[in-house]
Amino acid sequence: MKDSKILLRISGGVIGLIGPPIVLWLYYLIQYSDVGFTVFIERLWYTTLFTPMLSLAVLVNLLLFFAFIWLDKDDGSAGVLLSTLLYAFVIFGLKIFI
């Protein structure tokens, strides 16, 4: 019982960590598929749009969080919440130090 809760939290955290990069990749495919992905990331970085784009990409975790709650997988939603907090600290650090 306890192992399944831990496994569900870990899987929710992993899903929460993978979601925002997938959203950035989908945005790249829709808008900028004519250039390479590394060029796309470099353009975001040098035009200082990387942090706002990452902030918007993390919004997918809101959908994942509510999906876990709707499926009565509260431990999975806790994992998504923890990964969202990790992204929040990274975004905060990028905004402060860069």
Z-matrix of the N, CA and C atoms (Angstrom, degrees):
N
C 1 1.456
C 2 1.526 1 110.70
N 3 1.332 2 116.23 1 -49.59
C 4 1.450 3 120.04 2 -178.41
C 5 1.526 4 110.89 3 -68.95
N 6 1.341 5 116.58 4 -35.77
C 7 1.458 6 120.06 5 178.84
C 8 1.521 7 111.44 6 -65.19
N 9 1.327 8 117.67 7 -36.12
C 10 1.457 9 120.23 8 179.55
C 11 1.530 10 110.97 9 -68.43
N 12 1.341 11 117.15 10 -33.36
C 13 1.459 12 120.17 11 176.81
C 14 1.518 13 111.01 12 -67.03
N 15 1.325 14 116.02 13 -42.23
C 16 1.465 15 120.04 14 179.28
C 17 1.524 16 110.07 15 -66.10
N 18 1.329 17 116.08 16 -42.51
C 19 1.465 18 120.05 17 178.72
C 20 1.524 19 111.24 18 -63.34
N 21 1.321 20 117.29 19 -37.96
C 22 1.459 21 120.97 20 178.52
C 23 1.525 22 110.99 21 -67.65
N 24 1.328 23 118.03 22 -38.64
C 25 1.465 24 120.83 23 176.56
C 26 1.520 25 111.24 24 -65.14
N 27 1.327 26 115.93 25 -41.92
C 28 1.463 27 119.61 26 179.15
C 29 1.521 28 110.29 27 -65.00
N 30 1.325 29 117.00 28 -44.04
C 31 1.468 30 119.15 29 179.89
C 32 1.529 31 111.08 30 -65.71
N 33 1.315 32 117.92 31 -38.38
C 34 1.465 33 120.60 32 175.53
C 35 1.516 34 111.99 33 -63.61
N 36 1.336 35 115.89 34 -39.37
C 37 1.461 36 119.82 35 177.57
C 38 1.514 37 112.25 36 -65.82
N 39 1.326 38 116.59 37 -42.08
C 40 1.462 39 120.25 38 179.10
C 41 1.528 40 110.37 39 -65.42
N 42 1.312 41 116.92 40 -43.14
C 43 1.469 42 120.45 41 177.68
C 44 1.527 43 110.13 42 -62.42
N 45 1.328 44 116.78 43 -40.13
C 46 1.462 45 120.64 44 177.82
C 47 1.516 46 113.14 45 -66.81
N 48 1.326 47 117.37 46 -29.96
C 49 1.460 48 120.44 47 177.21
C 50 1.525 49 112.13 48 -78.31
N 51 1.307 50 117.29 49 -31.91
C 52 1.461 51 121.36 50 -176.91
C 53 1.528 52 111.92 51 -83.02
N 54 1.328 53 117.66 52 -26.94
C 55 1.460 54 121.43 53 -175.23
C 56 1.525 55 115.07 54 -58.24
N 57 1.342 56 120.11 55 -53.26
C 58 1.465 57 120.15 56 -178.30
C 59 1.534 58 115.15 57 -61.43
N 60 1.339 59 120.34 58 -41.13
C 61 1.474 60 117.50 59 175.08
C 62 1.527 61 113.01 60 -62.82
N 63 1.323 62 116.97 61 -33.15
C 64 1.469 63 119.41 62 176.86
C 65 1.522 64 109.94 63 -66.08
N 66 1.324 65 117.46 64 -39.34
C 67 1.467 66 120.71 65 178.12
C 68 1.530 67 110.32 66 -63.99
N 69 1.346 68 117.34 67 -42.83
C 70 1.461 69 119.99 68 176.72
C 71 1.525 70 110.87 69 -61.77
N 72 1.315 71 117.33 70 -40.59
C 73 1.457 72 121.67 71 179.79
C 74 1.530 73 110.70 72 -65.44
N 75 1.333 74 117.49 73 -41.39
C 76 1.465 75 120.42 74 177.49
C 77 1.528 76 111.23 75 -64.91
N 78 1.320 77 116.94 76 -39.88
C 79 1.466 78 120.46 77 176.14
C 80 1.525 79 110.38 78 -61.43
N 81 1.328 80 115.25 79 -41.64
C 82 1.464 81 119.86 80 176.59
C 83 1.527 82 110.70 81 -60.02
N 84 1.323 83 117.20 82 -46.15
C 85 1.470 84 120.10 83 -179.04
C 86 1.522 85 112.70 84 -63.03
N 87 1.321 86 117.15 85 -36.11
C 88 1.460 87 121.20 86 -177.67
C 89 1.534 88 111.39 87 -77.16
N 90 1.326 89 117.32 88 -43.67
C 91 1.454 90 120.70 89 -172.31
C 92 1.526 91 114.91 90 -98.00
N 93 1.336 92 118.51 91 -39.65
C 94 1.461 93 121.31 92 -167.80
C 95 1.517 94 112.76 93 -127.64
N 96 1.292 95 118.69 94 38.75
C 97 1.462 96 120.25 95 -177.16
C 98 1.527 97 112.70 96 -71.58
N 99 1.334 98 117.83 97 -9.04
C 100 1.456 99 120.54 98 179.02
C 101 1.526 100 113.01 99 -76.87
N 102 1.328 101 118.26 100 -17.88
C 103 1.466 102 122.07 101 177.24
C 104 1.525 103 108.96 102 -113.25
N 105 1.307 104 117.19 103 165.20
C 106 1.457 105 121.08 104 178.38
C 107 1.516 106 111.85 105 -70.62
N 108 1.320 107 115.42 106 158.70
C 109 1.473 108 119.92 107 -178.02
C 110 1.520 109 111.07 108 -65.04
N 111 1.330 110 117.25 109 -37.87
C 112 1.473 111 119.30 110 179.22
C 113 1.522 112 110.72 111 -66.73
N 114 1.326 113 117.16 112 -36.21
C 115 1.470 114 120.47 113 176.62
C 116 1.525 115 109.64 114 -65.20
N 117 1.316 116 116.65 115 -40.00
C 118 1.468 117 121.67 116 177.39
C 119 1.531 118 110.91 117 -59.92
N 120 1.335 119 116.68 118 -47.45
C 121 1.473 120 120.74 119 179.32
C 122 1.525 121 110.54 120 -64.81
N 123 1.339 122 117.37 121 -40.53
C 124 1.467 123 119.93 122 177.87
C 125 1.520 124 111.38 123 -62.88
N 126 1.332 125 117.32 124 -41.08
C 127 1.470 126 120.20 125 177.51
C 128 1.527 127 111.07 126 -62.36
N 129 1.317 128 116.41 127 -42.10
C 130 1.471 129 119.18 128 177.11
C 131 1.526 130 110.68 129 -62.96
N 132 1.323 131 116.45 130 -40.53
C 133 1.465 132 120.76 131 -176.81
C 134 1.525 133 110.77 132 -67.73
N 135 1.347 134 117.03 133 -47.41
C 136 1.466 135 120.22 134 -174.72
C 137 1.519 136 112.99 135 -76.94
N 138 1.302 137 118.41 136 -20.73
C 139 1.461 138 120.35 137 175.40
C 140 1.527 139 111.36 138 -94.90
N 141 1.308 140 117.27 139 10.28
C 142 1.476 141 125.66 140 -179.69
C 143 1.524 142 112.61 141 56.13
N 144 1.313 143 116.12 142 31.71
C 145 1.470 144 120.10 143 176.03
C 146 1.519 145 112.64 144 -101.45
N 147 1.329 146 116.89 145 -1.99
C 148 1.464 147 119.43 146 -177.08
C 149 1.523 148 111.47 147 -64.61
N 150 1.313 149 116.47 148 -46.19
C 151 1.467 150 119.63 149 -177.89
C 152 1.524 151 112.21 150 -65.16
N 153 1.345 152 119.68 151 -45.75
C 154 1.471 153 117.82 152 176.48
C 155 1.528 154 113.15 153 -63.67
N 156 1.338 155 117.06 154 -37.30
C 157 1.471 156 119.36 155 178.74
C 158 1.519 157 110.78 156 -66.11
N 159 1.330 158 116.81 157 -39.84
C 160 1.460 159 119.87 158 177.18
C 161 1.518 160 110.83 159 -65.32
N 162 1.328 161 116.74 160 -37.52
C 163 1.468 162 120.51 161 177.16
C 164 1.528 163 111.04 162 -61.85
N 165 1.318 164 116.32 163 -41.85
C 166 1.460 165 119.40 164 178.31
C 167 1.523 166 111.87 165 -70.92
N 168 1.322 167 116.98 166 -34.27
C 169 1.463 168 120.49 167 179.89
C 170 1.524 169 111.24 168 -67.31
N 171 1.328 170 116.96 169 -29.10
C 172 1.469 171 120.46 170 179.99
C 173 1.528 172 110.87 171 -69.85
N 174 1.317 173 118.08 172 -16.60
C 175 1.461 174 120.32 173 178.48
C 176 1.526 175 112.27 174 -61.70
N 177 1.328 176 117.19 175 -22.01
C 178 1.464 177 119.20 176 176.71
C 179 1.530 178 110.34 177 -62.63
N 180 1.320 179 116.91 178 -26.23
C 181 1.466 180 119.76 179 177.99
C 182 1.520 181 111.75 180 -65.34
N 183 1.316 182 116.85 181 -25.28
C 184 1.464 183 119.75 182 175.17
C 185 1.528 184 110.29 183 -63.43
N 186 1.320 185 115.70 184 -43.86
C 187 1.466 186 119.74 185 177.03
C 188 1.526 187 111.16 186 -64.26
N 189 1.335 188 116.28 187 -41.99
C 190 1.460 189 119.79 188 178.86
C 191 1.525 190 111.24 189 -64.47
N 192 1.321 191 116.89 190 -40.23
C 193 1.464 192 122.10 191 178.60
C 194 1.525 193 110.70 192 -59.41
N 195 1.330 194 116.52 193 -48.86
C 196 1.462 195 119.55 194 -179.27
C 197 1.520 196 112.03 195 -70.95
N 198 1.328 197 117.16 196 -28.48
C 199 1.468 198 119.47 197 176.05
C 200 1.527 199 110.16 198 -65.60
N 201 1.330 200 116.95 199 -42.72
C 202 1.464 201 119.43 200 177.44
C 203 1.523 202 111.42 201 -65.02
N 204 1.322 203 117.11 202 -38.73
C 205 1.467 204 119.65 203 178.44
C 206 1.529 205 110.17 204 -66.76
N 207 1.336 206 117.35 205 -41.95
C 208 1.455 207 121.03 206 -179.94
C 209 1.523 208 111.41 207 -63.14
N 210 1.341 209 116.78 208 -32.61
C 211 1.460 210 121.26 209 178.29
C 212 1.531 211 112.92 210 -86.13
N 213 1.329 212 116.84 211 8.61
C 214 1.471 213 123.75 212 -178.65
C 215 1.522 214 112.04 213 58.03
N 216 1.314 215 116.76 214 38.67
C 217 1.469 216 123.43 215 175.67
C 218 1.521 217 107.69 216 -113.25
N 219 1.326 218 115.67 217 71.51
C 220 1.459 219 120.71 218 -174.27
C 221 1.525 220 112.52 219 -64.20
N 222 1.321 221 118.09 220 -31.90
C 223 1.454 222 119.72 221 178.66
C 224 1.529 223 110.80 222 -69.67
N 225 1.312 224 117.74 223 -34.02
C 226 1.458 225 120.95 224 174.55
C 227 1.512 226 111.74 225 -64.86
N 228 1.331 227 115.76 226 -39.08
C 229 1.469 228 118.96 227 177.51
C 230 1.521 229 111.10 228 -66.78
N 231 1.324 230 117.20 229 -31.25
C 232 1.465 231 120.03 230 175.94
C 233 1.525 232 110.55 231 -66.20
N 234 1.324 233 117.42 232 -37.83
C 235 1.457 234 120.73 233 176.39
C 236 1.518 235 112.12 234 -64.62
N 237 1.326 236 116.82 235 -40.58
C 238 1.463 237 120.81 236 177.26
C 239 1.523 238 109.86 237 -64.80
N 240 1.320 239 116.76 238 -39.78
C 241 1.456 240 121.05 239 178.37
C 242 1.528 241 111.02 240 -63.20
N 243 1.316 242 117.23 241 -41.62
C 244 1.469 243 120.11 242 178.78
C 245 1.525 244 111.49 243 -65.75
N 246 1.316 245 117.42 244 -40.00
C 247 1.466 246 118.96 245 177.93
C 248 1.531 247 110.77 246 -68.12
N 249 1.319 248 117.53 247 -33.17
C 250 1.463 249 120.64 248 176.69
C 251 1.523 250 110.34 249 -66.48
N 252 1.328 251 116.82 250 -38.97
C 253 1.469 252 120.01 251 176.20
C 254 1.522 253 111.04 252 -64.72
N 255 1.320 254 117.24 253 -37.07
C 256 1.457 255 120.62 254 176.44
C 257 1.529 256 110.42 255 -62.36
N 258 1.329 257 116.60 256 -45.12
C 259 1.462 258 120.17 257 175.96
C 260 1.524 259 110.91 258 -61.93
N 261 1.316 260 117.90 259 -37.68
C 262 1.463 261 120.85 260 179.28
C 263 1.522 262 111.02 261 -62.16
N 264 1.333 263 117.39 262 -42.19
C 265 1.459 264 120.21 263 177.79
C 266 1.526 265 111.52 264 -65.46
N 267 1.321 266 117.06 265 -39.52
C 268 1.467 267 120.81 266 178.21
C 269 1.521 268 110.40 267 -64.99
N 270 1.314 269 117.54 268 -45.76
C 271 1.471 270 121.37 269 -179.62
C 272 1.523 271 110.17 270 -65.11
N 273 1.312 272 116.82 271 -40.56
C 274 1.469 273 120.59 272 177.57
C 275 1.524 274 109.90 273 -61.78
N 276 1.328 275 117.06 274 -44.26
C 277 1.465 276 120.60 275 178.20
C 278 1.518 277 112.06 276 -62.67
N 279 1.323 278 116.89 277 -40.92
C 280 1.464 279 119.77 278 178.27
C 281 1.526 280 111.32 279 -64.55
N 282 1.319 281 116.87 280 -39.45
C 283 1.465 282 119.42 281 -179.69
C 284 1.522 283 112.02 282 -70.40
N 285 1.312 284 117.18 283 -33.29
C 286 1.461 285 120.40 284 -178.00
C 287 1.529 286 111.29 285 -79.67
N 288 1.322 287 117.83 286 -47.04
C 289 1.455 288 121.07 287 -169.24
C 290 1.524 289 114.54 288 -95.74
N 291 1.321 290 118.05 289 -11.89
C 292 1.469 291 118.27 290 -178.69
C 293 1.511 292 110.05 291 -123.80
